Amino acid sequence: MSDNWWIWVIVAIVAIAIVAALVIGSRAAARKREQERIRRDDEQREKAALIREDAKLTSVDIKRREADALAAKADAEEARIAADELERRAEEHRSEADRTRSAVDERLLEADRVDPDVDTDADRSDRR
């Protein structure tokens, strides 16, 4: 029986070694999983940072386009105002031309009335 206690000591040492190996192995696996999680989180953070940077650049581009649109709208309004002014001037010139034409026609009629060689009654019957 004195030899049996050594066997039990060896079995106990082997059992403790197996348990220690399992504990060390599970801790190593847990560390590996934690490192993998940290690596994935870091990759996700980098990806998020790239997305944010892209969104920021796009936002700047959008603001530039909005400013261009406002400038184009202002240019269009300025062109409309200029066109309205030109149309008003054209109407003034047309009215002035009509007044001048009427005045010239009146003067020609007056000249025909004054001229003894012009038969104003014959001209009127020709026009009807």
Backbone atoms as SQL, in Angstrom:
CREATE TABLE atoms (id INTEGER PRIMARY KEY, chain TEXT, resi INTEGER, resn TEXT, atom TEXT, x REAL, y REAL, z REAL);
INSERT INTO atoms VALUES
  (1, 'A', 1, 'MET', 'N', 0.785, -1.165, 0.000),
  (2, 'A', 1, 'MET', 'CA', 0.000, 0.000, 0.000),
  (3, 'A', 1, 'MET', 'C', 0.851, 1.263, 0.000),
  (4, 'A', 2, 'SER', 'N', 2.036, 1.144, 0.438),
  (5, 'A', 2, 'SER', 'CA', 2.907, 2.287, 0.451),
  (6, 'A', 2, 'SER', 'C', 3.260, 2.711, -0.964),
  (7, 'A', 3, 'ASP', 'N', 3.183, 1.797, -1.935),
  (8, 'A', 3, 'ASP', 'CA', 3.458, 2.164, -3.320),
  (9, 'A', 3, 'ASP', 'C', 2.243, 2.848, -3.966),
  (10, 'A', 4, 'ASN', 'N', 1.071, 2.630, -3.473),
  (11, 'A', 4, 'ASN', 'CA', -0.147, 3.191, -4.069),
  (12, 'A', 4, 'ASN', 'C', -0.260, 4.708, -3.869),
  (13, 'A', 5, 'TRP', 'N', 0.266, 5.217, -2.803),
  (14, 'A', 5, 'TRP', 'CA', 0.117, 6.652, -2.584),
  (15, 'A', 5, 'TRP', 'C', 0.887, 7.446, -3.627),
  (16, 'A', 6, 'TRP', 'N', 2.024, 6.904, -4.139),
  (17, 'A', 6, 'TRP', 'CA', 2.763, 7.557, -5.198),
  (18, 'A', 6, 'TRP', 'C', 1.931, 7.607, -6.473),
  (19, 'A', 7, 'ILE', 'N', 1.214, 6.590, -6.718),
  (20, 'A', 7, 'ILE', 'CA', 0.357, 6.550, -7.922),
  (21, 'A', 7, 'ILE', 'C', -0.708, 7.649, -7.804),
  (22, 'A', 8, 'TRP', 'N', -1.286, 7.742, -6.607),
  (23, 'A', 8, 'TRP', 'CA', -2.305, 8.762, -6.398),
  (24, 'A', 8, 'TRP', 'C', -1.706, 10.169, -6.493),
  (25, 'A', 9, 'VAL', 'N', -0.525, 10.331, -6.041),
  (26, 'A', 9, 'VAL', 'CA', 0.147, 11.629, -6.145),
  (27, 'A', 9, 'VAL', 'C', 0.391, 11.943, -7.618),
  (28, 'A', 10, 'ILE', 'N', 0.848, 10.943, -8.364),
  (29, 'A', 10, 'ILE', 'CA', 1.103, 11.153, -9.801),
  (30, 'A', 10, 'ILE', 'C', -0.203, 11.455, -10.527),
  (31, 'A', 11, 'VAL', 'N', -1.266, 10.700, -10.196),
  (32, 'A', 11, 'VAL', 'CA', -2.587, 10.945, -10.826),
  (33, 'A', 11, 'VAL', 'C', -3.055, 12.356, -10.477),
  (34, 'A', 12, 'ALA', 'N', -2.888, 12.760, -9.208),
  (35, 'A', 12, 'ALA', 'CA', -3.300, 14.098, -8.785),
  (36, 'A', 12, 'ALA', 'C', -2.497, 15.167, -9.527),
  (37, 'A', 13, 'ILE', 'N', -1.170, 14.938, -9.668),
  (38, 'A', 13, 'ILE', 'CA', -0.319, 15.906, -10.375),
  (39, 'A', 13, 'ILE', 'C', -0.734, 15.991, -11.841),
  (40, 'A', 14, 'VAL', 'N', -1.005, 14.844, -12.446),
  (41, 'A', 14, 'VAL', 'CA', -1.453, 14.826, -13.850),
  (42, 'A', 14, 'VAL', 'C', -2.797, 15.541, -13.966),
  (43, 'A', 15, 'ALA', 'N', -3.719, 15.272, -13.015),
  (44, 'A', 15, 'ALA', 'CA', -5.034, 15.912, -13.051),
  (45, 'A', 15, 'ALA', 'C', -4.883, 17.424, -12.901),
  (46, 'A', 16, 'ILE', 'N', -4.011, 17.828, -11.958),
  (47, 'A', 16, 'ILE', 'CA', -3.777, 19.274, -11.766),
  (48, 'A', 16, 'ILE', 'C', -3.151, 19.869, -13.022),
  (49, 'A', 17, 'ALA', 'N', -2.241, 19.152, -13.642),
  (50, 'A', 17, 'ALA', 'CA', -1.605, 19.631, -14.872),
  (51, 'A', 17, 'ALA', 'C', -2.634, 19.767, -15.986),
  (52, 'A', 18, 'ILE', 'N', -3.549, 18.804, -16.093),
  (53, 'A', 18, 'ILE', 'CA', -4.597, 18.854, -17.124),
  (54, 'A', 18, 'ILE', 'C', -5.508, 20.045, -16.863),
  (55, 'A', 19, 'VAL', 'N', -5.935, 20.218, -15.605),
  (56, 'A', 19, 'VAL', 'CA', -6.805, 21.352, -15.261),
  (57, 'A', 19, 'VAL', 'C', -6.075, 22.656, -15.529),
  (58, 'A', 20, 'ALA', 'N', -4.807, 22.733, -15.134),
  (59, 'A', 20, 'ALA', 'CA', -4.015, 23.950, -15.377),
  (60, 'A', 20, 'ALA', 'C', -3.893, 24.211, -16.879),
  (61, 'A', 21, 'ALA', 'N', -3.669, 23.175, -17.665),
  (62, 'A', 21, 'ALA', 'CA', -3.562, 23.326, -19.124),
  (63, 'A', 21, 'ALA', 'C', -4.881, 23.817, -19.700),
  (64, 'A', 22, 'LEU', 'N', -6.002, 23.253, -19.194),
  (65, 'A', 22, 'LEU', 'CA', -7.320, 23.693, -19.669),
  (66, 'A', 22, 'LEU', 'C', -7.565, 25.157, -19.303),
  (67, 'A', 23, 'VAL', 'N', -7.214, 25.543, -18.071),
  (68, 'A', 23, 'VAL', 'CA', -7.412, 26.931, -17.642),
  (69, 'A', 23, 'VAL', 'C', -6.542, 27.859, -18.479),
  (70, 'A', 24, 'ILE', 'N', -5.267, 27.486, -18.656),
  (71, 'A', 24, 'ILE', 'CA', -4.356, 28.306, -19.461),
  (72, 'A', 24, 'ILE', 'C', -4.842, 28.379, -20.897),
  (73, 'A', 25, 'GLY', 'N', -5.300, 27.250, -21.440),
  (74, 'A', 25, 'GLY', 'CA', -5.810, 27.219, -22.819),
  (75, 'A', 25, 'GLY', 'C', -7.060, 28.071, -22.972),
  (76, 'A', 26, 'SER', 'N', -7.970, 28.014, -22.000),
  (77, 'A', 26, 'SER', 'CA', -9.197, 28.800, -22.104),
  (78, 'A', 26, 'SER', 'C', -8.884, 30.284, -21.965),
  (79, 'A', 27, 'ARG', 'N', -7.919, 30.630, -21.091),
  (80, 'A', 27, 'ARG', 'CA', -7.519, 32.038, -20.967),
  (81, 'A', 27, 'ARG', 'C', -6.859, 32.524, -22.257),
  (82, 'A', 28, 'ALA', 'N', -6.051, 31.695, -22.862),
  (83, 'A', 28, 'ALA', 'CA', -5.398, 32.066, -24.124),
  (84, 'A', 28, 'ALA', 'C', -6.450, 32.261, -25.214),
  (85, 'A', 29, 'ALA', 'N', -7.434, 31.342, -25.246),
  (86, 'A', 29, 'ALA', 'CA', -8.504, 31.474, -26.240),
  (87, 'A', 29, 'ALA', 'C', -9.315, 32.736, -25.980),
  (88, 'A', 30, 'ALA', 'N', -9.580, 33.024, -24.701),
  (89, 'A', 30, 'ALA', 'CA', -10.324, 34.235, -24.363),
  (90, 'A', 30, 'ALA', 'C', -9.533, 35.477, -24.768),
  (91, 'A', 31, 'ARG', 'N', -8.218, 35.464, -24.518),
  (92, 'A', 31, 'ARG', 'CA', -7.367, 36.587, -24.926),
  (93, 'A', 31, 'ARG', 'C', -7.378, 36.745, -26.442),
  (94, 'A', 32, 'LYS', 'N', -7.321, 35.609, -27.131),
  (95, 'A', 32, 'LYS', 'CA', -7.322, 35.649, -28.597),
  (96, 'A', 32, 'LYS', 'C', -8.653, 36.217, -29.101),
  (97, 'A', 33, 'ARG', 'N', -9.774, 35.780, -28.493),
  (98, 'A', 33, 'ARG', 'CA', -11.090, 36.311, -28.888),
  (99, 'A', 33, 'ARG', 'C', -11.176, 37.805, -28.597),
  (100, 'A', 34, 'GLU', 'N', -10.645, 38.229, -27.461),
  (101, 'A', 34, 'GLU', 'CA', -10.660, 39.642, -27.091),
  (102, 'A', 34, 'GLU', 'C', -9.811, 40.457, -28.063),
  (103, 'A', 35, 'GLN', 'N', -8.643, 39.947, -28.438),
  (104, 'A', 35, 'GLN', 'CA', -7.793, 40.640, -29.407),
  (105, 'A', 35, 'GLN', 'C', -8.475, 40.730, -30.763),
  (106, 'A', 36, 'GLU', 'N', -9.163, 39.663, -31.143),
  (107, 'A', 36, 'GLU', 'CA', -9.902, 39.656, -32.410),
  (108, 'A', 36, 'GLU', 'C', -11.033, 40.685, -32.363),
  (109, 'A', 37, 'ARG', 'N', -11.732, 40.746, -31.231),
  (110, 'A', 37, 'ARG', 'CA', -12.812, 41.724, -31.063),
  (111, 'A', 37, 'ARG', 'C', -12.247, 43.146, -31.139),
  (112, 'A', 38, 'ILE', 'N', -11.118, 43.372, -30.481),
  (113, 'A', 38, 'ILE', 'CA', -10.483, 44.691, -30.513),
  (114, 'A', 38, 'ILE', 'C', -10.055, 45.046, -31.932),
  (115, 'A', 39, 'ARG', 'N', -9.498, 44.078, -32.656),
  (116, 'A', 39, 'ARG', 'CA', -9.081, 44.309, -34.044),
  (117, 'A', 39, 'ARG', 'C', -10.289, 44.662, -34.920),
  (118, 'A', 40, 'ARG', 'N', -11.388, 43.893, -34.751),
  (119, 'A', 40, 'ARG', 'CA', -12.613, 44.183, -35.521),
  (120, 'A', 40, 'ARG', 'C', -13.158, 45.564, -35.170),
  (121, 'A', 41, 'ASP', 'N', -13.161, 45.895, -33.877),
  (122, 'A', 41, 'ASP', 'CA', -13.635, 47.213, -33.457),
  (123, 'A', 41, 'ASP', 'C', -12.781, 48.329, -34.064),
  (124, 'A', 42, 'ASP', 'N', -11.467, 48.118, -34.074),
  (125, 'A', 42, 'ASP', 'CA', -10.570, 49.111, -34.676),
  (126, 'A', 42, 'ASP', 'C', -10.851, 49.268, -36.165),
  (127, 'A', 43, 'GLU', 'N', -11.062, 48.146, -36.851),
  (128, 'A', 43, 'GLU', 'CA', -11.388, 48.208, -38.286),
  (129, 'A', 43, 'GLU', 'C', -12.700, 48.958, -38.503),
  (130, 'A', 44, 'GLN', 'N', -13.675, 48.684, -37.637),
  (131, 'A', 44, 'GLN', 'CA', -14.976, 49.359, -37.761),
  (132, 'A', 44, 'GLN', 'C', -14.823, 50.861, -37.488),
  (133, 'A', 45, 'ARG', 'N', -13.977, 51.211, -36.509),
  (134, 'A', 45, 'ARG', 'CA', -13.739, 52.625, -36.224),
  (135, 'A', 45, 'ARG', 'C', -13.101, 53.313, -37.427),
  (136, 'A', 46, 'GLU', 'N', -12.117, 52.640, -38.050),
  (137, 'A', 46, 'GLU', 'CA', -11.467, 53.201, -39.240),
  (138, 'A', 46, 'GLU', 'C', -12.471, 53.365, -40.374),
  (139, 'A', 47, 'LYS', 'N', -13.305, 52.349, -40.551),
  (140, 'A', 47, 'LYS', 'CA', -14.325, 52.404, -41.602),
  (141, 'A', 47, 'LYS', 'C', -15.292, 53.552, -41.329),
  (142, 'A', 48, 'ALA', 'N', -15.718, 53.693, -40.067),
  (143, 'A', 48, 'ALA', 'CA', -16.623, 54.785, -39.701),
  (144, 'A', 48, 'ALA', 'C', -15.962, 56.140, -39.941),
  (145, 'A', 49, 'ALA', 'N', -14.675, 56.251, -39.618),
  (146, 'A', 49, 'ALA', 'CA', -13.956, 57.506, -39.840),
  (147, 'A', 49, 'ALA', 'C', -13.899, 57.840, -41.333),
  (148, 'A', 50, 'LEU', 'N', -13.670, 56.824, -42.169),
  (149, 'A', 50, 'LEU', 'CA', -13.650, 57.049, -43.625),
  (150, 'A', 50, 'LEU', 'C', -15.015, 57.484, -44.130),
  (151, 'A', 51, 'ILE', 'N', -16.052, 56.850, -43.612),
  (152, 'A', 51, 'ILE', 'CA', -17.414, 57.216, -44.018),
  (153, 'A', 51, 'ILE', 'C', -17.711, 58.655, -43.598),
  (154, 'A', 52, 'ARG', 'N', -17.319, 59.010, -42.372),
  (155, 'A', 52, 'ARG', 'CA', -17.549, 60.385, -41.902),
  (156, 'A', 52, 'ARG', 'C', -16.782, 61.391, -42.752),
  (157, 'A', 53, 'GLU', 'N', -15.543, 61.064, -43.086),
  (158, 'A', 53, 'GLU', 'CA', -14.734, 61.969, -43.916),
  (159, 'A', 53, 'GLU', 'C', -15.362, 62.128, -45.296),
  (160, 'A', 54, 'ASP', 'N', -15.837, 61.028, -45.868),
  (161, 'A', 54, 'ASP', 'CA', -16.501, 61.084, -47.172),
  (162, 'A', 54, 'ASP', 'C', -17.769, 61.928, -47.078),
  (163, 'A', 55, 'ALA', 'N', -18.535, 61.727, -46.008),
  (164, 'A', 55, 'ALA', 'CA', -19.759, 62.512, -45.824),
  (165, 'A', 55, 'ALA', 'C', -19.430, 63.994, -45.665),
  (166, 'A', 56, 'LYS', 'N', -18.352, 64.297, -44.964),
  (167, 'A', 56, 'LYS', 'CA', -17.941, 65.691, -44.779),
  (168, 'A', 56, 'LYS', 'C', -17.574, 66.323, -46.120),
  (169, 'A', 57, 'LEU', 'N', -16.812, 65.586, -46.937),
  (170, 'A', 57, 'LEU', 'CA', -16.444, 66.101, -48.259),
  (171, 'A', 57, 'LEU', 'C', -17.678, 66.282, -49.131),
  (172, 'A', 58, 'THR', 'N', -18.590, 65.322, -49.050),
  (173, 'A', 58, 'THR', 'CA', -19.830, 65.424, -49.823),
  (174, 'A', 58, 'THR', 'C', -20.645, 66.615, -49.349),
  (175, 'A', 59, 'SER', 'N', -20.664, 66.849, -48.044),
  (176, 'A', 59, 'SER', 'CA', -21.387, 67.993, -47.490),
  (177, 'A', 59, 'SER', 'C', -20.804, 69.304, -48.013),
  (178, 'A', 60, 'VAL', 'N', -19.498, 69.385, -48.090),
  (179, 'A', 60, 'VAL', 'CA', -18.849, 70.584, -48.635),
  (180, 'A', 60, 'VAL', 'C', -19.240, 70.753, -50.099),
  (181, 'A', 61, 'ASP', 'N', -19.260, 69.657, -50.844),
  (182, 'A', 61, 'ASP', 'CA', -19.642, 69.700, -52.256),
  (183, 'A', 61, 'ASP', 'C', -21.096, 70.145, -52.395),
  (184, 'A', 62, 'ILE', 'N', -21.961, 69.642, -51.517),
  (185, 'A', 62, 'ILE', 'CA', -23.376, 70.035, -51.556),
  (186, 'A', 62, 'ILE', 'C', -23.509, 71.528, -51.302),
  (187, 'A', 63, 'LYS', 'N', -22.775, 72.045, -50.313),
  (188, 'A', 63, 'LYS', 'CA', -22.852, 73.474, -50.018),
  (189, 'A', 63, 'LYS', 'C', -22.356, 74.300, -51.198),
  (190, 'A', 64, 'ARG', 'N', -21.313, 73.812, -51.875),
  (191, 'A', 64, 'ARG', 'CA', -20.818, 74.524, -53.060),
  (192, 'A', 64, 'ARG', 'C', -21.877, 74.532, -54.157),
  (193, 'A', 65, 'ARG', 'N', -22.517, 73.392, -54.354),
  (194, 'A', 65, 'ARG', 'CA', -23.567, 73.308, -55.386),
  (195, 'A', 65, 'ARG', 'C', -24.755, 74.198, -55.035),
  (196, 'A', 66, 'GLU', 'N', -25.117, 74.238, -53.753),
  (197, 'A', 66, 'GLU', 'CA', -26.208, 75.114, -53.334),
  (198, 'A', 66, 'GLU', 'C', -25.849, 76.571, -53.589),
  (199, 'A', 67, 'ALA', 'N', -24.603, 76.939, -53.290),
  (200, 'A', 67, 'ALA', 'CA', -24.157, 78.309, -53.545),
  (201, 'A', 67, 'ALA', 'C', -24.188, 78.606, -55.045),
  (202, 'A', 68, 'ASP', 'N', -23.763, 77.644, -55.866),
  (203, 'A', 68, 'ASP', 'CA', -23.820, 77.819, -57.323),
  (204, 'A', 68, 'ASP', 'C', -25.262, 77.997, -57.788),
  (205, 'A', 69, 'ALA', 'N', -26.167, 77.219, -57.201),
  (206, 'A', 69, 'ALA', 'CA', -27.581, 77.323, -57.574),
  (207, 'A', 69, 'ALA', 'C', -28.136, 78.697, -57.203),
  (208, 'A', 70, 'LEU', 'N', -27.785, 79.192, -56.011),
  (209, 'A', 70, 'LEU', 'CA', -28.244, 80.522, -55.610),
  (210, 'A', 70, 'LEU', 'C', -27.672, 81.604, -56.525),
  (211, 'A', 71, 'ALA', 'N', -26.409, 81.450, -56.901),
  (212, 'A', 71, 'ALA', 'CA', -25.794, 82.422, -57.806),
  (213, 'A', 71, 'ALA', 'C', -26.486, 82.394, -59.174),
  (214, 'A', 72, 'ALA', 'N', -26.777, 81.195, -59.655),
  (215, 'A', 72, 'ALA', 'CA', -27.466, 81.070, -60.946),
  (216, 'A', 72, 'ALA', 'C', -28.867, 81.682, -60.867),
  (217, 'A', 73, 'LYS', 'N', -29.531, 81.469, -59.738),
  (218, 'A', 73, 'LYS', 'CA', -30.872, 82.046, -59.557),
  (219, 'A', 73, 'LYS', 'C', -30.786, 83.566, -59.552),
  (220, 'A', 74, 'ALA', 'N', -29.779, 84.102, -58.867),
  (221, 'A', 74, 'ALA', 'CA', -29.590, 85.554, -58.836),
  (222, 'A', 74, 'ALA', 'C', -29.288, 86.082, -60.241),
  (223, 'A', 75, 'ASP', 'N', -28.451, 85.364, -60.988),
  (224, 'A', 75, 'ASP', 'CA', -28.149, 85.766, -62.370),
  (225, 'A', 75, 'ASP', 'C', -29.407, 85.757, -63.222),
  (226, 'A', 76, 'ALA', 'N', -30.241, 84.735, -63.035),
  (227, 'A', 76, 'ALA', 'CA', -31.483, 84.642, -63.806),
  (228, 'A', 76, 'ALA', 'C', -32.417, 85.804, -63.468),
  (229, 'A', 77, 'GLU', 'N', -32.499, 86.137, -62.189),
  (230, 'A', 77, 'GLU', 'CA', -33.345, 87.256, -61.775),
  (231, 'A', 77, 'GLU', 'C', -32.819, 88.561, -62.352),
  (232, 'A', 78, 'GLU', 'N', -31.507, 88.724, -62.339),
  (233, 'A', 78, 'GLU', 'CA', -30.896, 89.918, -62.916),
  (234, 'A', 78, 'GLU', 'C', -31.192, 89.988, -64.416),
  (235, 'A', 79, 'ALA', 'N', -31.119, 88.847, -65.091),
  (236, 'A', 79, 'ALA', 'CA', -31.422, 88.806, -66.525),
  (237, 'A', 79, 'ALA', 'C', -32.892, 89.142, -66.781),
  (238, 'A', 80, 'ARG', 'N', -33.787, 88.641, -65.896),
  (239, 'A', 80, 'ARG', 'CA', -35.216, 88.968, -66.052),
  (240, 'A', 80, 'ARG', 'C', -35.444, 90.475, -65.891),
  (241, 'A', 81, 'ILE', 'N', -34.782, 91.060, -64.902),
  (242, 'A', 81, 'ILE', 'CA', -34.930, 92.501, -64.680),
  (243, 'A', 81, 'ILE', 'C', -34.411, 93.267, -65.896),
  (244, 'A', 82, 'ALA', 'N', -33.260, 92.854, -66.419),
  (245, 'A', 82, 'ALA', 'CA', -32.691, 93.504, -67.604),
  (246, 'A', 82, 'ALA', 'C', -33.620, 93.332, -68.804),
  (247, 'A', 83, 'ALA', 'N', -34.194, 92.144, -68.957),
  (248, 'A', 83, 'ALA', 'CA', -35.115, 91.896, -70.071),
  (249, 'A', 83, 'ALA', 'C', -36.366, 92.769, -69.927),
  (250, 'A', 84, 'ASP', 'N', -36.881, 92.885, -68.701),
  (251, 'A', 84, 'ASP', 'CA', -38.055, 93.746, -68.476),
  (252, 'A', 84, 'ASP', 'C', -37.729, 95.195, -68.830),
  (253, 'A', 85, 'GLU', 'N', -36.533, 95.650, -68.445),
  (254, 'A', 85, 'GLU', 'CA', -36.112, 97.022, -68.758),
  (255, 'A', 85, 'GLU', 'C', -36.000, 97.210, -70.274),
  (256, 'A', 86, 'LEU', 'N', -35.416, 96.221, -70.965),
  (257, 'A', 86, 'LEU', 'CA', -35.306, 96.318, -72.427),
  (258, 'A', 86, 'LEU', 'C', -36.691, 96.307, -73.077),
  (259, 'A', 87, 'GLU', 'N', -37.573, 95.501, -72.542),
  (260, 'A', 87, 'GLU', 'CA', -38.938, 95.454, -73.093),
  (261, 'A', 87, 'GLU', 'C', -39.636, 96.801, -72.877),
  (262, 'A', 88, 'ARG', 'N', -39.438, 97.402, -71.704),
  (263, 'A', 88, 'ARG', 'CA', -40.035, 98.708, -71.416),
  (264, 'A', 88, 'ARG', 'C', -39.482, 99.757, -72.387),
  (265, 'A', 89, 'ARG', 'N', -38.152, 99.720, -72.610),
  (266, 'A', 89, 'ARG', 'CA', -37.547, 100.660, -73.557),
  (267, 'A', 89, 'ARG', 'C', -38.060, 100.435, -74.970),
  (268, 'A', 90, 'ALA', 'N', -38.200, 99.169, -75.353),
  (269, 'A', 90, 'ALA', 'CA', -38.714, 98.858, -76.696),
  (270, 'A', 90, 'ALA', 'C', -40.137, 99.411, -76.855),
  (271, 'A', 91, 'GLU', 'N', -40.950, 99.276, -75.819),
  (272, 'A', 91, 'GLU', 'CA', -42.328, 99.791, -75.870),
  (273, 'A', 91, 'GLU', 'C', -42.312, 101.317, -75.970),
  (274, 'A', 92, 'GLU', 'N', -41.379, 101.974, -75.237),
  (275, 'A', 92, 'GLU', 'CA', -41.260, 103.434, -75.338),
  (276, 'A', 92, 'GLU', 'C', -40.867, 103.840, -76.753),
  (277, 'A', 93, 'HIS', 'N', -39.903, 103.116, -77.343),
  (278, 'A', 93, 'HIS', 'CA', -39.463, 103.434, -78.723),
  (279, 'A', 93, 'HIS', 'C', -40.615, 103.194, -79.701),
  (280, 'A', 94, 'ARG', 'N', -41.367, 102.120, -79.494),
  (281, 'A', 94, 'ARG', 'CA', -42.492, 101.822, -80.379),
  (282, 'A', 94, 'ARG', 'C', -43.551, 102.929, -80.263),
  (283, 'A', 95, 'SER', 'N', -43.833, 103.344, -79.032),
  (284, 'A', 95, 'SER', 'CA', -44.822, 104.408, -78.819),
  (285, 'A', 95, 'SER', 'C', -44.351, 105.709, -79.438),
  (286, 'A', 96, 'GLU', 'N', -43.054, 106.009, -79.257),
  (287, 'A', 96, 'GLU', 'CA', -42.491, 107.232, -79.838),
  (288, 'A', 96, 'GLU', 'C', -42.551, 107.168, -81.360),
  (289, 'A', 97, 'ALA', 'N', -42.251, 106.006, -81.920),
  (290, 'A', 97, 'ALA', 'CA', -42.317, 105.846, -83.384),
  (291, 'A', 97, 'ALA', 'C', -43.756, 106.022, -83.871),
  (292, 'A', 98, 'ASP', 'N', -44.715, 105.458, -83.135),
  (293, 'A', 98, 'ASP', 'CA', -46.126, 105.605, -83.524),
  (294, 'A', 98, 'ASP', 'C', -46.546, 107.081, -83.471),
  (295, 'A', 99, 'ARG', 'N', -46.131, 107.771, -82.395),
  (296, 'A', 99, 'ARG', 'CA', -46.465, 109.199, -82.274),
  (297, 'A', 99, 'ARG', 'C', -45.825, 109.987, -83.423),
  (298, 'A', 100, 'THR', 'N', -44.566, 109.649, -83.714),
  (299, 'A', 100, 'THR', 'CA', -43.870, 110.355, -84.789),
  (300, 'A', 100, 'THR', 'C', -44.530, 110.066, -86.130),
  (301, 'A', 101, 'ARG', 'N', -44.912, 108.792, -86.344),
  (302, 'A', 101, 'ARG', 'CA', -45.589, 108.428, -87.599),
  (303, 'A', 101, 'ARG', 'C', -46.918, 109.182, -87.717),
  (304, 'A', 102, 'SER', 'N', -47.644, 109.245, -86.618),
  (305, 'A', 102, 'SER', 'CA', -48.926, 109.979, -86.642),
  (306, 'A', 102, 'SER', 'C', -48.688, 111.451, -86.944),
  (307, 'A', 103, 'ALA', 'N', -47.642, 112.010, -86.329),
  (308, 'A', 103, 'ALA', 'CA', -47.333, 113.422, -86.575),
  (309, 'A', 103, 'ALA', 'C', -46.950, 113.635, -88.040),
  (310, 'A', 104, 'VAL', 'N', -46.148, 112.715, -88.586),
  (311, 'A', 104, 'VAL', 'CA', -45.745, 112.826, -89.997),
  (312, 'A', 104, 'VAL', 'C', -46.968, 112.688, -90.890),
  (313, 'A', 105, 'ASP', 'N', -47.851, 111.729, -90.586),
  (314, 'A', 105, 'ASP', 'CA', -49.073, 111.553, -91.391),
  (315, 'A', 105, 'ASP', 'C', -49.924, 112.819, -91.324),
  (316, 'A', 106, 'GLU', 'N', -50.021, 113.407, -90.133),
  (317, 'A', 106, 'GLU', 'CA', -50.786, 114.650, -89.975),
  (318, 'A', 106, 'GLU', 'C', -50.156, 115.767, -90.809),
  (319, 'A', 107, 'ARG', 'N', -48.838, 115.825, -90.785),
  (320, 'A', 107, 'ARG', 'CA', -48.153, 116.875, -91.552),
  (321, 'A', 107, 'ARG', 'C', -48.331, 116.668, -93.054),
  (322, 'A', 108, 'LEU', 'N', -48.307, 115.363, -93.471),
  (323, 'A', 108, 'LEU', 'CA', -48.531, 115.081, -94.893),
  (324, 'A', 108, 'LEU', 'C', -49.957, 115.449, -95.299),
  (325, 'A', 109, 'LEU', 'N', -50.910, 115.151, -94.440),
  (326, 'A', 109, 'LEU', 'CA', -52.296, 115.530, -94.730),
  (327, 'A', 109, 'LEU', 'C', -52.434, 117.049, -94.782),
  (328, 'A', 110, 'GLU', 'N', -51.769, 117.716, -93.851),
  (329, 'A', 110, 'GLU', 'CA', -51.787, 119.175, -93.844),
  (330, 'A', 110, 'GLU', 'C', -51.162, 119.715, -95.125),
  (331, 'A', 111, 'ALA', 'N', -50.045, 119.063, -95.551),
  (332, 'A', 111, 'ALA', 'CA', -49.383, 119.495, -96.791),
  (333, 'A', 111, 'ALA', 'C', -50.330, 119.278, -97.969),
  (334, 'A', 112, 'ASP', 'N', -51.064, 118.158, -97.976),
  (335, 'A', 112, 'ASP', 'CA', -52.007, 117.888, -99.066),
  (336, 'A', 112, 'ASP', 'C', -53.143, 118.908, -99.045),
  (337, 'A', 113, 'ARG', 'N', -53.604, 119.305, -97.865),
  (338, 'A', 113, 'ARG', 'CA', -54.696, 120.290, -97.774),
  (339, 'A', 113, 'ARG', 'C', -54.227, 121.674, -98.260),
  (340, 'A', 114, 'VAL', 'N', -52.985, 121.978, -97.972),
  (341, 'A', 114, 'VAL', 'CA', -52.439, 123.287, -98.329),
  (342, 'A', 114, 'VAL', 'C', -52.084, 123.341, -99.818),
  (343, 'A', 115, 'ASP', 'N', -51.661, 122.240, -100.391),
  (344, 'A', 115, 'ASP', 'CA', -51.188, 122.214, -101.781),
  (345, 'A', 115, 'ASP', 'C', -52.392, 122.353, -102.714),
  (346, 'A', 116, 'PRO', 'N', -52.338, 123.362, -103.580),
  (347, 'A', 116, 'PRO', 'CA', -53.466, 123.543, -104.502),
  (348, 'A', 116, 'PRO', 'C', -53.494, 122.498, -105.615),
  (349, 'A', 117, 'ASP', 'N', -52.383, 121.782, -105.825),
  (350, 'A', 117, 'ASP', 'CA', -52.335, 120.787, -106.891),
  (351, 'A', 117, 'ASP', 'C', -52.880, 119.432, -106.447),
  (352, 'A', 118, 'VAL', 'N', -53.176, 119.286, -105.194),
  (353, 'A', 118, 'VAL', 'CA', -53.635, 117.990, -104.694),
  (354, 'A', 118, 'VAL', 'C', -55.136, 118.078, -104.487),
  (355, 'A', 119, 'ASP', 'N', -55.830, 117.115, -105.085),
  (356, 'A', 119, 'ASP', 'CA', -57.282, 117.042, -104.912),
  (357, 'A', 119, 'ASP', 'C', -57.552, 116.116, -103.730),
  (358, 'A', 120, 'THR', 'N', -57.844, 116.705, -102.610),
  (359, 'A', 120, 'THR', 'CA', -58.033, 115.898, -101.397),
  (360, 'A', 120, 'THR', 'C', -59.314, 115.098, -101.451),
  (361, 'A', 121, 'ASP', 'N', -60.332, 115.532, -102.216),
  (362, 'A', 121, 'ASP', 'CA', -61.561, 114.753, -102.318),
  (363, 'A', 121, 'ASP', 'C', -61.329, 113.482, -103.119),
  (364, 'A', 122, 'ALA', 'N', -60.482, 113.531, -104.153),
  (365, 'A', 122, 'ALA', 'CA', -60.197, 112.339, -104.967),
  (366, 'A', 122, 'ALA', 'C', -59.406, 111.339, -104.169),
  (367, 'A', 123, 'ASP', 'N', -58.469, 111.830, -103.341),
  (368, 'A', 123, 'ASP', 'CA', -57.674, 110.903, -102.501),
  (369, 'A', 123, 'ASP', 'C', -58.554, 110.167, -101.521),
  (370, 'A', 124, 'ARG', 'N', -59.544, 110.847, -100.996),
  (371, 'A', 124, 'ARG', 'CA', -60.429, 110.190, -100.032),
  (372, 'A', 124, 'ARG', 'C', -61.285, 109.131, -100.704),
  (373, 'A', 125, 'SER', 'N', -61.742, 109.405, -101.898),
  (374, 'A', 125, 'SER', 'CA', -62.583, 108.408, -102.574),
  (375, 'A', 125, 'SER', 'C', -61.754, 107.207, -103.008),
  (376, 'A', 126, 'ASP', 'N', -60.426, 107.405, -103.316),
  (377, 'A', 126, 'ASP', 'CA', -59.548, 106.318, -103.695),
  (378, 'A', 126, 'ASP', 'C', -59.282, 105.412, -102.475),
  (379, 'A', 127, 'ARG', 'N', -59.228, 106.003, -101.317),
  (380, 'A', 127, 'ARG', 'CA', -58.898, 105.227, -100.133),
  (381, 'A', 127, 'ARG', 'C', -60.061, 104.366, -99.668),
  (382, 'A', 128, 'ARG', 'N', -61.271, 104.745, -100.036),
  (383, 'A', 128, 'ARG', 'CA', -62.434, 103.982, -99.596),
  (384, 'A', 128, 'ARG', 'C', -62.599, 102.822, -100.444);
